[in-house]
Amino acid sequence: EVQLVESGGDLVQPGGSLRLSCAASGFTFSSYWMSWVRQAPGKGLEWVANIKEDGIGTYYVDSVKGRFTVSRDNAKKSLYLDLNSPRAEDTGVYYCARGGAPGTADYWGQGTHVTVSS
Amino acid sequence: DVVMTQSPLSLPVTLGQPASISCRSNQSLVHSSGNTFLNWFQQRPGQSPRRLIYKVSDRDSGVPDRFSGSGSGTDFTLRISRVEADDVGVFYCMQGTHWPWTFGQGTKVEIK
């Protein structure tokens, strides 16, 4: 059974830093693209970042480019998102998702909450 | 960025009746590969999104055949043939053809 379990969400001050993690199980992690998607409180979904199977290719939405870094450790079957200099508008639930095929994500985690506030 | 526009944004439906959600993009979603990466997701209250449909009309395993997707180019539709109580939630279309991938605003389906 495919499982994605996010962790690391917390209250963080504007300008601080936070690392989100996603532990994968039930599939060959190193064979799949992975993604981070977020949802602000009471709002819709926003795709944040993608990372290729080998971790070399990464893609970011403009609003987080230069501030967030997506990475992965295939040996540990883990995906990460480093939030640097977060802003209040980065507050929300962050979901880890598996890219089952081009242009999509087939399995999602339960999400981890990030609150950016002083 | 590709803008995805859904309508309606709120859809009160009667149990057992059909329902339809429209999704339009401001540019073609046909990829250079020839595929069209248009997805539909359902988010039930308090839950993570769940994919229902990918590549316009391919239904995910375990998704009831009451759900169907259609369309091409810039104009797409999700249809529910007979709404059941379990279908309440917010439905999102999402394009994975052009980066950044983008979602529609969401359509909230509720039972009358």
Boltz contact constraints between the chains, C-beta under 6 A:
constraints:
  - contact:
      token1: [A, 44]
      token2: [B, 103]
      max_distance: 6.0
  - contact:
      token1: [A, 44]
      token2: [B, 105]
      max_distance: 6.0
  - contact:
      token1: [A, 44]
      token2: [B, 106]
      max_distance: 6.0
  - contact:
      token1: [A, 45]
      token2: [B, 92]
      max_distance: 6.0
  - contact:
      token1: [A, 45]
      token2: [B, 103]
      max_distance: 6.0
  - contact:
      token1: [A, 47]
      token2: [B, 100]
      max_distance: 6.0
  - contact:
      token1: [A, 47]
      token2: [B, 101]
      max_distance: 6.0
  - contact:
      token1: [A, 59]
      token2: [B, 99]
      max_distance: 6.0
  - contact:
      token1: [A, 61]
      token2: [B, 100]
      max_distance: 6.0
  - contact:
      token1: [A, 95]
      token2: [B, 48]
      max_distance: 6.0
  - contact:
      token1: [A, 103]
      token2: [B, 37]
      max_distance: 6.0
  - contact:
      token1: [A, 103]
      token2: [B, 96]
      max_distance: 6.0
  - contact:
      token1: [A, 103]
      token2: [B, 97]
      max_distance: 6.0
  - contact:
      token1: [A, 104]
      token2: [B, 39]
      max_distance: 6.0
  - contact:
      token1: [A, 104]
      token2: [B, 54]
      max_distance: 6.0
  - contact:
      token1: [A, 104]
      token2: [B, 96]
      max_distance: 6.0
  - contact:
      token1: [A, 106]
      token2: [B, 51]
      max_distance: 6.0
  - contact:
      token1: [A, 108]
      token2: [B, 48]
      max_distance: 6.0
  - contact:
      token1: [A, 108]
      token2: [B, 49]
      max_distance: 6.0
  - contact:
      token1: [A, 110]
      token2: [B, 48]
      max_distance: 6.0
  - contact:
      token1: [A, 111]
      token2: [B, 48]
      max_distance: 6.0
